Amino acid sequence: MSKNSCSSKRICRCGDVANHFTSKTLLNPGIRFYKCPKPESEGCGFWEWHDEEYPDAALIAINNVRLEAANRVIKILNGSLEVLKVERDGLTEKIELIDSMKNFEVKKIWNWEQKW
C-alpha cells in the first residue's frame, strides 16, 4: 500500500488525522482508503474506504492489463538474460584461449631453461 496525500481528511477515533493509502491488492487495485496512523497494537482500528469498490469486470480488466505488463517485462528480461549468456560464453572462450597461450608460453620458457 502506498501513502498518498488527500484533500478530504478523516479523523480516527484516537483524534488523529487518518493516513490515506491506495490499495495495491488484486481485489482492490487503486482504491483509496483511510487508516488510523498508529500501529495496530496501539491504534483505534479506524479504517474506511475513500472510493467505491470496482465491479468484477473492471477488476478482471485491470488485473489482465497488469498481467500483460508483467509478461512484457519478463520477456524483456529474458531477452537481456540471453544476451548476457552469449557475452558470458564469449568471455569464457577468451579466458580459455588466454590460459592456453599462457600455458604454452610457460612450457616454452621451461624448455628453454632446461636447455641452459
Secondary structure, DSSP 4 states (H G I P E B T S, - for coil): -EE---SS--B-TTSSBPEEEE--SSSSTT-EEEE-SS-TTTS---EEESSPPPPHHHHHHHHHHHHHHHHHHHHHHHHHHHHHHHHHHHHHHHHHHHHHHHHHHHHHHHHHHHH-
